[in-house]
Amino acid sequence: MFLLRLKFVLKMNIMKKESNMKKITSVDLFAGVGGMRIALNKAIKKLGLIDECKLYSDLNSYCQKTYNANFPNTPLLEDIKTVKINEINKKIPDHDILLAGFPCQPFSKAGISNRNFLKRSHGFKDKDQGNLFFNILEILNKKKPKAFLLENVQHLKNYDNGNALKLILKLLRKNYYVPEPEVLDAKDFGLAQKRTRIFIVGFLNKNSEFVYPKPTYKKTKVEDFLDLYPNKEYVISDLLWKSHKKRKLRNEKAGKGFGYKMTYPSDKFTRTISSRYGKDGGECLIYRGENKNPRMLSPREAFRLQGFPEKFKIPVKKTYAYQQAGNAVPINVVEKICYKIVSYLLLDENKYINNKKAS
Ligand SMILES: C[S@@+](CC[C@H](N)C(=O)[O-])C[C@H]1O[C@@H](n2cnc3c(N)ncnc32)[C@H](O)[C@@H]1O
């Protein structure tokens, strides 16, 4: 009886506390497995607020599987392209913050050379993925969330001599305050991975200058991100090891690229772990000792290098898990940006409340 009463009082207290807190709502577009959402959620919690993600969008069924395992019951919109302008209000719920790590392949160096090889268009001309920015723009202009956060590869800055980014900013700035985008590196924010990404934030109202977070430069060591007891299945075969070494030699002779990268547990950081890591692990082979074949990262290690928490569920086969980790955002960086975004919105709100009181 006493325990039941105690439980009831505790629950009431939590509810009371919650009703005084402010809720921040969001939609998670091109959600992948929800890296942006985890980061926003952490920032919102740190500010003592409540977080509600009203919708996520991703057309990849394996991403959906992982997303649903970690965030059950979030409404899903599969292909963002299917939402016509006149359906936006019906299909996209009202929200405060729009998150969108839109596909980067049409703008990345690797994506461009791949498309050139296949004689396919890149940038905005890529019909499948290059013009998805315009879908985001339509949603922003129709729904007018208070803020947004977009993420892409650093190379977006240089693509077409900077003209693609110029156009993106010009269009966003019609309705939003958009400070100059910032390129930030995961390795400067406590993650042992080199990963530079461009971030674009925007606000419906400008209350002051928005300042991106400063790097923490926390010391990192790859070892701290590795499994304590790595499974033997990640040790690469003699055949693969031989072909890595052969390719490296060939590349060195031709003076192009460096081939595989041996990573030592004592290294400060790894190379960028891309979505194709699972193919052969070339960008990061973990050293296991003299005359021993190196090993690949496990999917859990790949997620850890992106700042995903240990409790994050990985319900898909490793081929997909590597792709998902390689496509995700570095959570430590995005959390810091989200903290700044939400703080900026709160400042705006306080100004509004104070003005109302004064008038
Ligand atoms: C770079 S990943 C995003 C990663 C994500 N922001 C995160 O934090 O983990 C881009 C995602 O966009 C999805 N995508 C591509 N085209 C799409 C479309 N037309 N509609 C919805 N999602 C799409 C892909 O399946 C992929 O998962």
The ligand as a MOL file (V3000), in Angstrom:
LIG
                    3D

  0  0  0     0  0            999 V3000
M  V30 BEGIN CTAB
M  V30 COUNTS 27 29 0 0 0
M  V30 BEGIN ATOM
M  V30 1 C 23.1370 10.6930 -45.3110 0
M  V30 2 S 21.7990 9.7040 -44.8670 0 CHG=1
M  V30 3 C 21.1690 10.5470 -43.4810 0
M  V30 4 C 21.7180 10.1640 -42.1420 0
M  V30 5 C 20.9500 10.7000 -40.9820 0
M  V30 6 N 20.7650 12.1280 -41.0670 0
M  V30 7 C 21.5150 10.3170 -39.6330 0
M  V30 8 O 21.6090 11.1570 -38.7920 0
M  V30 9 O 21.8240 9.1530 -39.3920 0 CHG=-1
M  V30 10 C 20.6100 10.0630 -46.1010 0
M  V30 11 C 19.3490 9.2290 -46.0110 0
M  V30 12 O 18.3880 9.7440 -46.9240 0
M  V30 13 C 17.5780 8.6740 -47.3470 0
M  V30 14 N 16.8630 9.0890 -48.5780 0
M  V30 15 C 17.3530 9.2280 -49.8290 0
M  V30 16 N 16.3830 9.6400 -50.6860 0
M  V30 17 C 15.2570 9.7870 -49.9430 0
M  V30 18 C 13.9170 10.1820 -50.2560 0
M  V30 19 N 13.5590 10.5060 -51.5040 0
M  V30 20 N 13.0110 10.2160 -49.2450 0
M  V30 21 C 13.3620 9.8790 -47.9810 0
M  V30 22 N 14.6180 9.4820 -47.6330 0
M  V30 23 C 15.5510 9.4340 -48.5940 0
M  V30 24 C 18.5560 7.5290 -47.5510 0
M  V30 25 O 17.8880 6.2800 -47.4850 0
M  V30 26 C 19.5410 7.7600 -46.3890 0
M  V30 27 O 19.2340 6.9430 -45.2930 0
M  V30 END ATOM
M  V30 BEGIN BOND
M  V30 1 1 1 2
M  V30 2 1 2 3
M  V30 3 1 2 10
M  V30 4 1 3 4
M  V30 5 1 4 5
M  V30 6 1 5 6
M  V30 7 1 5 7
M  V30 8 2 7 8
M  V30 9 1 7 9
M  V30 10 1 10 11
M  V30 11 1 11 12
M  V30 12 1 11 26
M  V30 13 1 12 13
M  V30 14 1 13 14
M  V30 15 1 13 24
M  V30 16 1 14 15
M  V30 17 1 14 23
M  V30 18 2 15 16
M  V30 19 1 16 17
M  V30 20 1 17 18
M  V30 21 2 17 23
M  V30 22 1 18 19
M  V30 23 2 18 20
M  V30 24 1 20 21
M  V30 25 2 21 22
M  V30 26 1 22 23
M  V30 27 1 24 25
M  V30 28 1 24 26
M  V30 29 1 26 27
M  V30 END BOND
M  V30 END CTAB
M  END
